[in-house]
Amino acid sequence: MKVKTKYIWDYDTKRIDLNNREVLKWYLSRQVNTGQWREIDKNLLQKHLSELDIDSTLKKMFQKYYADKRTK
């Protein structure tokens, strides 16, 4: 996955290692919190959703969305 830099002004994006699990969770949280969640691989977001540091309302919305998709 390529790092999107639009809302990352406080880190050197060339040094962001998305293979590091903690960095990946931080990056996904940052993308969701800044409204850039559409740019995230949906499977990756779903896989790590429970671990992300995001607003609880957003987390519930995504959990419901993915639960509804599984039932269809």
C-alpha distance (Angstrom), angle and dihedral (degrees) to the residues before:
residue distance angle dihedral
M1 . . .
K2 3.76 . .
V3 3.80 117.9 .
K4 3.80 112.1 -115.9
T5 3.79 108.1 -143.4
K6 3.80 103.4 -168.0
Y7 3.82 95.3 103.5
I8 3.79 99.6 25.8
W9 3.76 106.3 90.0
D10 3.78 99.1 139.4
Y11 3.81 100.0 60.2
D12 3.77 135.5 56.0
T13 3.79 98.8 -107.8
K14 3.80 91.9 -160.1
R15 3.79 88.5 66.6
I16 3.80 98.4 47.6
D17 3.81 107.8 118.1
L18 3.80 108.9 -159.5
N19 3.81 89.4 -175.7
N20 3.80 86.9 72.3
R21 3.82 105.5 88.2
E22 3.82 95.1 -143.7
V23 3.80 92.2 48.5
L24 3.79 90.4 48.0
K25 3.83 91.6 52.2
W26 3.81 89.8 48.5
Y27 3.81 91.2 49.1
L28 3.81 94.2 47.8
S29 3.80 90.8 47.3
R30 3.78 90.4 49.8
Q31 3.79 92.2 50.2
V32 3.81 93.0 49.4
N33 3.80 93.9 44.4
T34 3.80 92.1 52.0
G35 3.79 93.3 47.7
Q36 3.79 95.6 -107.0
W37 3.80 95.3 117.8
R38 3.80 93.0 118.9
E39 3.80 88.6 69.1
I40 3.81 92.2 57.9
D41 3.79 122.1 94.1
K42 3.81 102.4 -102.9
N43 3.82 94.1 -139.2
L44 3.78 90.6 52.4
L45 3.80 92.0 48.9
Q46 3.78 91.7 48.7
K47 3.80 92.5 47.5
H48 3.81 94.5 53.1
L49 3.81 100.4 29.7
S50 3.80 96.5 107.5
E51 3.81 90.6 54.4
L52 3.80 98.7 47.7
D53 3.78 123.6 110.6
I54 3.79 97.3 -131.1
D55 3.78 136.4 128.6
S56 3.81 110.0 -68.0
T57 3.80 91.9 -128.4
L58 3.81 90.8 55.1
K59 3.78 90.8 46.9
K60 3.82 91.4 52.4
M61 3.80 90.5 47.4
F62 3.80 92.1 53.4
Q63 3.80 92.5 43.9
K64 3.81 90.3 52.8
Y65 3.80 91.1 46.0
Y66 3.81 93.0 52.7
A67 3.82 92.3 42.9
D68 3.81 90.3 52.5
K69 3.81 91.2 48.9
R70 3.82 90.7 54.2
T71 3.80 92.0 54.4
K72 3.80 94.0 52.7
